[in-house]
């Protein structure tokens, strides 16, 4: 677990890392067929949900906070998308159904993104957590968020989507993350 520059966050970051390990323990042994399970035909498969979770880390840490290696962000980009009208700038692994991701790829993505973002946790001081960033939206608006908001948002995002994965696996008689 990363040693933090902001000790008050330690419990939350340790919990997030533990949650990730529980999720990866459930994902690691899945076959391609199991990764393709969906709760309904029009909803995302396990591989898409997990890809979205890992890719969101790079959206927020690289695209928004300007942290982490651009090569890691590019790792999640796709050459084509199966989502009508979705720009390739906004597309990630989950948006190309012609290229399902394996359990090994998804686990690697979580581990690589965790290594990248945990370096930020080790470096950021309490004052630096309050720093805000502005980003112009293609719709014309503007998004303003602090580093601490991004951390919380990613935790809640992963709790939500991890629950979806747990539900899909459990509904299909497989070991769900022991959350």
N, C-alpha and C positions, 0 to 999 in steps of 0.2 A: 504494500500500500504506500502511496507517495507520502512523504513528509511534507506538510504544508507550511507555507509562509504565514498563513492565517489559521492558527490553531482552532479557532471557533468553528471552522468548516470541517475539521477532521472527521467528526462523527458522520456527517452527511456524505463526504467523499468516500469514506470507508464503507458506508452502507451501499452507496452506488456501485462501488467496485465489487462488493460481495454479491449484489443483485446481478451484476454482469456475469460473475462466475457461475451462479446458479442457472442463469439463462444459457450460457455456453455449455454447461454440463448437459442440459437437455437437448441442445441443438447438435452438438458434436457427433453423436452416433447416428443421426438421421440419414436415411437413404434419400436419393433424389426424388423418389416417389413420395416419401413422407414430407420432404421440404415443399412439395407441390400441393399439399393439402390446403383446401380453402374451406371456410365456414359456409360459403354459398358461392355459386358460379360467378357472380358479379363482384365478388370481393377478392382482396389480395390473398395470395398463398403465403405460407410461412416464410419462404425465402424472400418474398417481396417485403413483408413486414420487417423482417430482420435487416434486410438491406437498407430499407428506409431509415431504420433506427441508427445504424452505423453512419450512413450518408448524412443524416441530419447533424451529426456531430461536426462533420467537416463544413457543412453549410454555415453553421453558427460560429465555429472557431476560426475557420479560414475566411469564408466570404464576408462575414459580418465583423468579427473581431480582428481580422487580419493577423491571425496567429497560425502556426503550423506550416509545414512544408507544402508548397503548391503541388508537388508530385503526389502527395497523399490525397489531396483534394481531387486531382485529376484521375486518380485510381477509380473513383466512383462515376466518372463521366461515361456516357455511352455514345456510340456513333449513330444510333437510330433509336427511335421511340415508337412504341405501339399505342401511345396515348394521343388521340387526335388533337391537334392544335397546341401541343406542348412543345415549347422551344427546347432545343438541345441544351441551352444554357441552364435551364431549370430541371432538366431530366437527370435521373440517376439510375442505378441498377434496377430498381423496382419498376421502372417505366419502360423496360424492354422485355416483354414477355417471351420473345424469341430466344432469349439468352438467360434461362433460369440459372440462379447461382446455387452452388453446392453448399453443403454444411461446412466443408473445409474453407471455402472462400469467405463465407459469412463470419465464421469464427476468427479467421485471420483478420478480417476487416475490423471486427470489434477490438481485437488485441492491438492492432496497429493504431487505431484511433485513440484507444485508451492510453497507450504509451505517449502519444503526441499531446493529448490534452492534460495528462497528469503532470507533464513538465510545466504547464501554465500554472497549475495549482501549487506546485512547489515554489514558484517564483512570485506570484501575486501577493502583495501585502493587503491589509484591510482597506487602505485608502485606494489602492488600485482596483479593488473589486467594485468600487463605486463609479469608476470611470465610465462615461457613456459614449456610445457610438451612434452615428447617424448614417442612415443609408437611404438614398433615394429609391423609391419603388418605381417600377416600369409603369405603374398605373398613375404616376404623378405625385403620389403622397410621399411621406417620409416616415421611416421607422427609427425610433430612438430607444435604445436599450442599454442597460448597464451590464457589466460582466457578471455581477451576482444574479441579475435577472436571467441571463443566458444559462448559467449553471442550473438554477432552479427549473427553468423551462425544459432543459434537456432531461433532468431527472424525472419530471412529471411526464414528459413525452415517452420516456423509456418504460416507466411504470405502466402507462396506458397500453402501449403496444406489446410489452412483455406479457401483460394480462391476456391480450388477444391470442398470442402464441400459446400461452398456457391453456387457454380454453380450447383451441384447435387440437392441440396434442391430447389433452385429457378427454375430449369428446371422441377421439379416435382410438382410445384405449392405450395411449402411449404415456410414458413418464413425462409429466409436465414439470416445469421448474418448481422446486420445493421452496416456494416463497413463503 
